[in-house]
Amino acid sequence: MPPGIGRLESLEKLSLVKASKKIIRELGNLVQLRKLGITELESDHGRDLCASIENMLYLSSLYVSSTNGEEFLALNDLRLVDAFTGEELKFKPNWFQKLVILEIEQFNELCKVVVEEEALPELQKLVLRKCMKLNKAPEGLHKLIKLEEILLRDMPEHENLIAEIHETIDSEKRSSEARHIKVSAD
């Protein structure tokens, strides 16, 4: 990747970019980016990548692979604001292995959240804020074995969503340990 990639401000798709500190910082200038694919990401790139992604108002697809099977983004707390324009957000296996708190805010087109097996294993708190089209419980809640709280903020018809989340929690298979997940709105 030639230096100065950040000057291509109108670029909409960028794939198979080999991660480096400089490249990841420059990605923040690509505000029109809709699809991004990064390879060889290392754990110390996490904060810079998140800062760059926050500037990408139209990002709808993100692919990331790490070096030597290294853990992807060793963050404890992640807040994503207006950083995704797709309808379905999937959390894949081995993503965010240490994440404890996840906040998703103002994903205007988001209709569905899916948590796959072995994704977000340490997640304890999920905050959904201003996701106006989201009216279904996230799929795979039973896979979040450490989840303690789901908080809905500024969500339309949050009563219906809370009821569906409770129904989903009750109906999905869980581990033999009984657990209580607090679901609330403000």
C-alpha positions as CSV (number, residue, x, y, z in Angstrom):
1,M,0.0,0.0,0.0
2,P,1.6,3.3,-1.0
3,P,2.0,6.0,1.6
4,G,-0.7,8.7,1.5
5,I,-3.7,6.3,1.1
6,G,-5.5,8.8,3.4
7,R,-5.6,11.3,0.5
8,L,-8.1,9.2,-1.4
9,E,-11.0,10.7,0.5
10,S,-13.6,9.7,-2.1
11,L,-12.6,6.0,-2.1
12,E,-15.6,3.7,-1.4
13,K,-14.1,0.2,-1.4
14,L,-10.7,-1.0,-0.1
15,S,-9.9,-4.6,0.3
16,L,-7.0,-6.8,1.4
17,V,-5.0,-4.0,3.0
18,K,-2.1,-5.2,5.1
19,A,-2.4,-3.4,8.5
20,S,0.3,-1.1,9.8
21,K,0.0,1.7,12.3
22,K,0.3,4.4,9.6
23,I,-2.2,2.8,7.2
24,I,-4.8,2.3,10.0
25,R,-4.5,6.0,11.0
26,E,-4.8,7.2,7.4
27,L,-7.9,5.1,7.0
28,G,-9.7,7.7,9.2
29,N,-9.5,10.1,6.2
30,L,-11.5,7.8,4.0
31,V,-14.9,9.1,5.1
32,Q,-16.7,7.8,2.0
33,L,-15.6,4.2,2.5
34,R,-18.4,1.7,2.3
35,K,-16.4,-1.6,2.3
36,L,-13.1,-2.2,4.1
37,G,-11.0,-5.3,4.3
38,I,-7.9,-5.4,6.5
39,T,-5.4,-8.3,6.9
40,E,-2.6,-9.0,9.4
41,L,-4.1,-6.8,12.1
42,E,-2.3,-6.9,15.4
43,S,-3.8,-6.3,18.9
44,D,-2.0,-2.9,19.3
45,H,-3.9,-1.6,16.2
46,G,-7.3,-1.9,17.9
47,R,-7.7,1.7,19.2
48,D,-6.5,3.3,16.0
49,L,-8.8,1.1,13.9
50,C,-11.8,2.0,16.0
51,A,-10.9,5.7,15.8
52,S,-10.7,5.5,12.0
53,I,-13.9,3.5,11.7
54,E,-15.8,6.2,13.6
55,N,-15.1,8.6,10.7
56,M,-16.5,6.2,8.1
57,L,-20.1,7.3,8.0
58,Y,-21.1,5.0,5.2
59,L,-19.3,1.8,6.2
60,S,-21.5,-1.2,5.7
61,S,-19.0,-4.0,5.4
62,L,-15.9,-4.7,7.5
63,Y,-13.6,-7.7,7.1
64,V,-10.6,-8.0,9.5
65,S,-8.1,-10.8,9.9
66,S,-5.3,-11.0,12.4
67,T,-1.7,-12.2,12.3
68,N,-0.9,-15.7,13.4
69,G,-4.4,-16.3,14.8
70,E,-3.8,-13.5,17.2
71,E,-6.9,-12.2,18.9
72,F,-8.9,-9.6,17.1
73,L,-9.2,-6.3,18.9
74,A,-8.5,-7.0,22.5
75,L,-10.8,-4.2,23.8
76,N,-12.8,-4.2,27.0
77,D,-15.2,-1.5,26.0
78,L,-16.4,-0.5,22.5
79,R,-18.8,2.2,21.6
80,L,-19.8,2.4,17.9
81,V,-21.8,5.6,16.9
82,D,-23.2,5.9,13.4
83,A,-20.5,3.6,12.2
84,F,-22.6,1.1,10.2
85,T,-25.2,1.5,7.5
86,G,-26.1,-2.1,6.8
87,E,-29.3,-3.9,7.9
88,E,-27.7,-6.9,9.5
89,L,-24.7,-6.8,12.0
90,K,-23.0,-10.1,12.6
91,F,-20.5,-10.9,15.3
92,K,-18.3,-13.7,14.1
93,P,-16.3,-16.3,16.0
94,N,-13.2,-15.1,17.8
95,W,-14.1,-11.4,17.4
96,F,-13.8,-9.2,20.4
97,Q,-12.7,-12.0,22.7
98,K,-12.2,-9.6,25.7
99,L,-15.0,-7.2,25.1
100,V,-17.1,-6.6,28.3
101,I,-19.3,-3.6,27.2
102,L,-20.6,-3.0,23.7
103,E,-22.6,0.1,22.8
104,I,-24.3,0.3,19.4
105,E,-25.7,3.8,18.7
106,Q,-27.5,5.3,15.8
107,F,-27.2,2.5,13.3
108,N,-30.1,3.9,11.3
109,E,-30.7,0.9,9.0
110,L,-30.0,-1.8,11.5
111,C,-32.8,-4.4,11.6
112,K,-31.0,-7.5,12.8
113,V,-28.1,-8.4,15.2
114,V,-26.6,-11.9,15.1
115,V,-24.1,-13.3,17.5
116,E,-22.4,-16.5,16.2
117,E,-20.9,-19.2,18.3
118,E,-17.7,-18.2,20.1
119,A,-18.2,-14.5,19.5
120,L,-18.2,-12.0,22.4
121,P,-17.5,-14.6,25.1
122,E,-16.9,-12.0,27.8
123,L,-19.7,-9.6,27.0
124,Q,-21.5,-8.5,30.1
125,K,-23.4,-5.4,29.0
126,L,-25.0,-4.6,25.7
127,V,-26.4,-1.1,25.0
128,L,-28.6,-0.4,22.0
129,R,-29.3,3.3,21.5
130,K,-31.2,5.1,18.7
131,C,-31.4,2.1,16.4
132,M,-34.8,3.0,15.1
133,K,-35.4,0.0,12.8
134,L,-34.3,-2.6,15.2
135,N,-37.4,-4.3,16.6
136,K,-36.2,-7.9,17.1
137,A,-34.2,-9.4,19.8
138,P,-30.6,-10.1,18.8
139,E,-30.1,-13.7,17.6
140,G,-27.8,-15.9,19.6
141,L,-28.4,-14.3,23.0
142,H,-27.9,-17.7,24.6
143,K,-24.4,-17.7,23.3
144,L,-23.5,-14.7,25.4
145,I,-23.0,-16.8,28.5
146,K,-21.7,-13.9,30.6
147,L,-24.3,-11.3,29.5
148,E,-25.8,-9.6,32.6
149,E,-27.6,-6.6,31.1
150,I,-29.2,-5.3,28.0
151,L,-30.0,-1.6,28.0
152,L,-32.2,0.1,25.4
153,R,-32.0,3.9,25.1
154,D,-34.0,6.1,22.8
155,M,-35.5,3.1,21.0
156,P,-38.9,3.2,19.5
157,E,-41.4,0.8,20.9
158,H,-38.9,-0.4,23.5
159,E,-41.7,-2.1,25.4
160,N,-42.3,-4.6,22.6
161,L,-38.5,-5.1,22.1
162,I,-38.0,-5.8,25.8
163,A,-40.9,-8.3,25.7
164,E,-39.3,-10.0,22.7
165,I,-35.9,-10.1,24.3
166,H,-37.3,-11.7,27.5
167,E,-39.2,-14.2,25.3
168,T,-36.0,-15.0,23.4
169,I,-34.0,-15.5,26.6
170,D,-36.6,-17.8,28.0
171,S,-37.0,-19.9,24.8
172,E,-33.3,-20.3,23.7
173,K,-31.3,-23.1,25.1
174,R,-28.9,-22.0,27.8
175,S,-26.2,-23.6,29.9
176,S,-27.3,-25.6,32.9
177,E,-26.5,-22.5,35.1
178,A,-29.5,-20.4,35.7
179,R,-28.8,-16.8,35.0
180,H,-30.7,-13.6,35.0
181,I,-30.2,-10.9,32.3
182,K,-31.5,-7.5,33.3
183,V,-33.3,-5.8,30.4
184,S,-34.3,-2.2,30.8
185,A,-35.0,1.0,28.8
186,D,-34.7,4.7,29.5
